[in-house]
């Protein structure tokens, strides 16, 4: 299967992977709607290609999400490919489960997808189908120390998307899960720990676009060595698993 050019919508298209994916899709003939909270970032990305159109949006605003779905569909006729790439990430101290910090991450990373789901699925159903893709993370394969809020939202997304893949297939809505490893971005720039197999943003965007357009497979995960390492750790017996993740904690903890 090869996905032909149509109308794409990227939430989180104002910077990082989202912006790079928007540019690559536009170069391949797609009309790309991009959304995010920072208007100036969206406008800067849109200036790079005539096929990119900004639609400012805060994914924590349910009414605005529904309005944006309707506006994009009215302006361009349909939404063939959706990519949710908005993400909140904040390194946390070991053993800190502050409610407000968790709420911020959950509200964007997980509930942001939920807010989009019904209005967008309704639009895709009306038009005869579409592709619903979400950028999760290899961090969602198991619970990472110092990443309780972020990892748990990504794990929740993987679980959610697995359910949606089966449930929405009869509606011809093809659900896709994207799980990158470490990619250079504003978020990873906050990290103060080693990031194995760190990738350039453009490389990651190219893999995402090729994966989305070249097949309809559920999981698009990379780099391969990182993916297999994370999945292998997940398959370990719990005593070994907890011994290993305990080694990831700071030595002075």
KOLTITOR-707577 format. One line per 10 residues: number of its first residue (from 1); their letters; for each residue x, y, z of N, C-alpha, C. Coordinates in steps of 0.1 Angstrom, whole numbers, m for minus. Example, Ala and Ser with C-alpha at 12.3 -4.5 7.8 and 13.67 -1.06 7.14 Angstrom:
# KOLTITOR-707577
1	AS	132 m57 78 123 m45 78 132 m33 78 ~ 128 m22 71 137 m11 71 129 0 79
//
This chain:
# KOLTITOR-707577
1	XXXXXXXXXX	8 m12 0 0 0 0 9 12 0 ~ 5 22 m9 12 35 m9 1 46 m7 ~ 2 54 3 m7 64 6 m5 76 m3 ~ m15 79 m11 m13 90 m21 m15 104 m15 ~ m9 114 m21 m11 128 m15 m25 132 m13 ~ m28 138 m2 m41 143 1 m40 154 11 ~ m48 154 22 m48 164 32 m44 158 45 ~ m33 164 51 m28 159 64 m30 170 74 ~ m31 165 87 m32 175 98 m23 170 109 ~ m14 179 113 m4 176 123 m5 185 135
11	XXXXXXXXXX	m8 179 146 m8 186 159 6 185 165 ~ 12 197 168 26 197 172 34 200 159 ~ 28 206 149 36 209 137 44 222 137 ~ 45 228 148 52 241 148 67 240 151 ~ 71 228 155 85 226 158 89 211 158 ~ 102 209 159 107 195 161 102 185 150 ~ 99 173 154 95 163 145 83 167 137 ~ 73 173 143 61 177 136 64 186 125 ~ 72 196 127 75 206 116 83 199 105 ~ 92 190 108 100 183 98 91 174 90
21	XXXXXXXXXX	82 167 96 72 158 89 64 167 80 ~ 59 178 85 51 187 77 58 191 64 ~ 70 195 65 78 199 53 80 187 43 ~ 83 175 49 84 164 40 71 160 33 ~ 60 161 40 48 158 33 44 168 22 ~ 47 181 26 44 191 16 52 189 3 ~ 65 185 5 74 183 m6 69 172 m15 ~ 61 163 m9 56 151 m17 42 154 m22 ~ 37 166 m21 25 170 m27 13 171 m18 ~ 15 169 m5 4 170 4 0 184 8
31	XXXXXXXXXX	m13 186 11 m17 198 18 m16 195 32 ~ m9 203 40 m6 200 54 m11 211 63 ~ m21 208 71 m26 217 82 m17 214 94 ~ m12 225 100 m4 223 112 m10 231 124 ~ m10 225 136 m16 231 147 m6 230 159 ~ m8 240 168 0 241 180 m4 254 187 ~ 2 256 199 m2 268 206 6 280 202 ~ 18 279 197 27 290 194 25 295 180 ~ 17 305 178 14 310 165 26 314 157 ~ 36 320 163 47 324 155 55 312 150
41	XXXXXXXXXX	56 301 157 62 289 153 55 283 141 ~ 42 283 142 34 277 131 36 286 118 ~ 36 299 119 37 307 108 51 306 101 ~ 61 304 110 74 302 104 75 289 96 ~ 69 279 101 69 266 93 61 267 81 ~ 50 274 81 41 276 69 48 284 58 ~ 57 293 62 64 301 52 73 293 43 ~ 77 281 48 86 273 41 80 266 28 ~ 67 265 28 61 258 17 46 262 16 ~ 42 265 4 28 270 1 18 260 5
51	XXXXXXXXXX	21 247 6 12 236 9 9 235 24 ~ 16 243 32 15 242 47 6 253 52 ~ m5 250 60 m14 260 64 m15 259 79 ~ m13 271 87 m14 270 101 m28 271 107 ~ m31 263 117 m44 264 124 m40 264 139 ~ m38 275 146 m35 275 160 m45 268 168 ~ m39 260 178 m48 252 187 m41 248 199 ~ m49 248 210 m44 243 223 m52 230 225 ~ m45 219 225 m52 205 226 m59 203 239 ~ m57 212 249 m64 210 262 m77 217 262
61	XXXXXXXXXX	m81 223 250 m94 230 249 m103 221 239 ~ m112 214 245 m121 205 238 m129 212 227 ~ m135 223 230 m143 230 220 m134 235 208 ~ m122 240 211 m113 244 201 m109 233 192 ~ m107 221 198 m103 209 190 m114 206 180 ~ m127 205 184 m138 202 175 m139 213 164 ~ m138 225 168 m139 236 158 m128 235 148 ~ m116 231 152 m105 230 143 m106 219 133 ~ m111 208 138 m115 196 129 m124 201 118 ~ m135 208 122 m145 212 113 m140 223 103
71	XXXXXXXXXX	m131 231 108 m126 242 99 m116 236 89 ~ m108 227 93 m98 221 83 m106 213 73 ~ m116 206 77 m125 198 67 m132 207 58 ~ m137 219 63 m144 228 55 m135 235 45 ~ m123 238 49 m113 245 41 m108 236 30 ~ m105 223 33 m98 214 24 m106 202 19 ~ m118 201 25 m127 190 20 m126 177 27 ~ m115 174 34 m113 162 41 m100 162 49 ~ m98 151 57 m85 150 64 m82 135 62 ~ m72 133 54 m68 119 50 m58 113 60
81	XXXXXXXXXX	m49 121 66 m39 116 75 m38 126 86 ~ m39 120 98 m38 128 111 m26 123 118 ~ m18 132 123 m6 129 132 m6 137 144 ~ m8 131 156 m7 138 169 7 137 174 ~ 14 149 174 27 149 179 30 159 190 ~ 19 165 196 21 173 207 26 165 219 ~ 35 171 227 40 164 239 45 173 249 ~ 42 169 262 47 177 273 57 167 281 ~ 68 172 285 79 164 291 86 173 301 ~ 87 168 313 95 175 323 102 165 332
91	XXXXXXXXXX	116 165 332 123 155 341 118 157 355 ~ 116 146 362 111 147 376 121 140 386 ~ 121 145 398 130 139 408 125 125 411 ~ 134 116 414 131 102 418 121 102 430 ~ 110 95 429 100 94 439 91 106 440 ~ 92 115 431 83 127 431 71 124 422 ~ 59 124 427 47 122 419 37 134 421 ~ 43 146 419 35 158 421 23 158 412 ~ 11 161 418 m1 160 410 m1 170 398 ~ 3 182 401 2 193 391 11 190 379
101	XXXXXXXXXX	23 184 382 32 181 371 26 169 363 ~ 21 159 369 14 148 362 3 153 354 ~ m5 162 360 m17 167 353 m14 174 340 ~ m3 182 340 1 189 328 5 179 317 ~ 12 169 321 17 159 311 5 151 305 ~ m3 146 314 m14 138 310 m24 146 302 ~ m27 158 305 m36 166 298 m33 168 284 ~ m20 170 281 m15 171 267 m13 158 260 ~ m4 150 266 0 138 259 m11 127 257 ~ m19 125 267 m30 115 266 m43 121 263
111	XXXXXXXXXX	m48 130 272 m61 135 270 m62 144 257 ~ m51 149 252 m51 156 240 m56 147 228 ~ m51 135 228 m56 125 218 m71 122 220 ~ m75 120 232 m89 117 235 m98 128 230 ~ m94 141 232 m102 152 227 m104 152 212 ~ m93 148 205 m94 148 191 m102 136 185 ~ m102 125 192 m107 112 187 m121 113 181 ~ m131 116 189 m144 115 184 m147 125 172 ~ m144 138 173 m147 146 162 m139 143 149 ~ m127 138 151 m119 135 139 m124 121 133
121	XXXXXXXXXX	m127 112 141 m132 99 136 m145 101 129 ~ m153 110 134 m166 112 128 m164 118 114 ~ m154 127 113 m151 133 100 m145 122 90 ~ m136 114 95 m130 104 86 m141 93 82 ~ m150 91 91 m161 81 88 m170 87 77 ~ m173 100 78 m181 107 67 m174 106 54 ~ m161 108 54 m154 108 41 m150 95 35 ~ m153 84 43 m150 71 39 m137 64 44 ~ m131 71 54 m119 65 60 m107 75 61 ~ m96 71 67 m85 79 69 m75 72 78
131	XXXXXXXXXX	m63 79 80 m53 73 88 m51 82 101 ~ m52 75 112 m51 82 125 m38 78 132 ~ m28 86 132 m15 83 137 m12 91 150 ~ m5 85 159 m1 92 172 14 89 174 ~ 21 99 177 35 97 181 36 94 196 ~ 38 81 199 40 77 213 55 77 216 ~ 61 67 220 76 67 223 80 53 227 ~ 93 49 225 98 37 230 98 38 246 ~ 97 50 251 96 51 266 83 46 271 ~ 73 43 262 61 36 266 61 21 267
141	XXXXXXXXXX	73 15 264 74 1 264 75 m4 278 ~ 81 4 287 82 0 302 84 12 310 ~ 82 11 323 83 23 332 98 27 334 ~ 101 39 330 115 44 331 116 52 343 ~ 127 50 351 129 58 363 131 73 359 ~ 126 82 367 126 96 365 117 101 353 ~ 109 92 348 100 95 337 86 90 340 ~ 82 90 352 69 84 356 57 90 348 ~ 56 103 347 45 109 341 46 107 326 ~ 57 110 320 59 109 305 57 94 300
151	XXXXXXXXXX	64 85 307 64 71 302 50 65 304 ~ 43 69 315 30 63 317 20 68 307 ~ 21 81 302 12 86 292 15 79 279 ~ 28 76 276 31 70 263 27 55 264 ~ 28 48 275 23 35 276 8 34 275 ~ 1 44 281 m13 45 279 m18 47 265 ~ m10 55 257 m13 58 243 m11 45 235 ~ m1 37 238 1 25 230 m10 16 233 ~ m15 14 245 m26 6 248 m39 11 242 ~ m41 24 242 m53 30 236 m53 27 221
161	XXXXXXXXXX	m42 29 214 m41 28 200 m43 13 196 ~ m38 4 204 m41 m10 201 m55 m13 201 ~ m63 m7 210 m77 m9 211 m84 m3 199 ~ m80 10 196 m86 17 185 m83 10 171 ~ m72 4 170 m69 m2 157 m79 m13 153 ~ m83 m21 163 m93 m31 161 m107 m25 159 ~ m110 m16 168 m124 m10 169 m127 m2 156 ~ m117 5 151 m120 15 140 m118 9 126 ~ m112 m3 125 m110 m10 112 m123 m11 104 ~ m134 m14 110 m146 m15 102 m151 m2 96
171	XXXXXXXXXX	m146 9 102 m150 23 97 m139 27 86 ~ m129 19 83 m119 22 74 m110 33 79 ~ m109 35 92 m100 44 99 m88 35 104 ~ m77 37 98 m65 29 101 m56 36 111 ~ m55 30 123 m48 36 134 m34 32 134 ~ m25 41 136 m10 39 135 m3 44 148 ~ 7 36 152 14 40 164 29 42 161 ~ 34 54 164 48 58 160 56 58 173 ~ 66 51 174 74 50 186 89 53 183 ~ 93 66 183 107 70 181 115 67 194
181	XXXXXXXXXX	128 66 192 137 66 203 141 81 206 ~ 153 84 211 157 97 214 159 105 201 ~ 152 117 200 154 125 188 157 139 193 ~ 167 146 187 170 160 190 158 169 189 ~ 155 176 200 143 185 200 144 194 212 ~ 134 203 213 133 211 225 131 203 238 ~ 123 192 236 121 183 248 133 176 253 ~ 140 169 243 152 162 248 163 171 252 ~ 163 183 248 173 193 252 173 195 267 ~ 162 191 274 160 193 288 167 181 296
191	XXXXXXXXXX	170 170 289 175 158 295 189 160 300 ~ 192 155 312 205 156 318 211 142 320 ~ 207 133 312 212 119 313 216 114 299 ~ 224 104 297 228 99 284 216 94 276 ~ 216 97 263 205 94 254 211 85 243 ~ 211 72 245 217 63 234 209 64 221 ~ 217 62 210 212 62 197 204 75 193 ~ 209 86 199 202 99 196 202 102 182 ~ 190 106 176 188 108 162 186 122 158 ~ 190 126 146 187 139 141 172 140 138
201	XXXXXXXXXX	166 152 139 152 154 137 148 150 123 ~ 156 154 113 153 152 99 153 137 96 ~ 162 129 102 162 115 100 150 108 106 ~ 146 112 118 134 107 124 121 110 116 ~ 120 122 111 109 126 103 108 118 90 ~ 119 116 84 120 108 71 115 94 74 ~ 119 88 85 114 74 88 99 74 91 ~ 94 84 97 80 85 100 72 86 87 ~ 76 95 78 69 97 66 69 85 57 ~ 81 79 56 82 66 48 73 55 54
211	XXXXXXXXXX	73 54 67 65 44 73 50 46 71 ~ 46 59 72 32 62 71 27 60 56 ~ 35 65 47 31 65 33 33 52 26 ~ 43 44 31 47 32 24 40 19 28 ~ 32 20 39 25 8 43 13 12 52 ~ 5 2 57 m5 5 67 m3 m2 80 ~ 10 m6 82 13 m13 95 11 m5 107 ~ 8 m11 118 4 m4 130 16 3 136 ~ 27 m4 138 38 1 146 49 6 137 ~ 53 19 139 65 25 132 74 29 143
221	XXXXXXXXXX	84 20 146 93 22 157 108 22 152 ~ 116 31 158 130 32 154 137 40 165 ~ 151 39 165 159 31 157 158 16 161 ~ 161 7 152 158 m7 155 166 m12 167 ~ 178 m8 169 186 m13 181 180 m9 194 ~ 175 4 194 168 9 206 155 2 209 ~ 148 m1 198 135 m7 200 136 m21 205 ~ 146 m29 200 148 m43 204 153 m43 219 ~ 162 m33 222 167 m32 236 156 m30 245 ~ 147 m20 242 136 m17 251 126 m29 252
231	XXXXXXXXXX	123 m35 241 114 m47 242 119 m59 249 ~ 132 m60 248 139 m71 255 138 m69 270 ~ 141 m57 274 140 m54 289 125 m56 294 ~ 115 m53 286 101 m55 290 98 m70 292 ~ 105 m78 284 102 m93 285 109 m100 296 ~ 118 m93 303 126 m99 314 117 m103 325 ~ 120 m113 333 112 m116 345 113 m104 355 ~ 103 m102 363 103 m90 371 115 m88 380 ~ 119 m99 387 131 m97 396 143 m91 388 ~ 145 m96 376 156 m91 368 153 m77 363
241	XXXXXXXXXX	141 m75 358 136 m62 353 138 m51 364 ~ 134 m54 376 135 m43 387 150 m41 391 ~ 158 m52 390 172 m50 393 178 m41 383 ~ 175 m43 370 181 m35 359 176 m21 360 ~ 163 m18 362 158 m5 362 163 3 375 ~ 166 m5 385 172 1 397 185 6 394 ~ 193 0 385 206 5 381 205 18 374 ~ 193 22 369 192 34 361 190 46 371 ~ 188 43 383 186 54 393 199 62 396 ~ 199 74 399 211 82 403 218 75 414
251	XXX	231 74 414 238 67 425 236 73 439 ~ 233 86 440 231 92 453 217 91 458 ~ 208 83 450 194 82 454 193 73 467
//
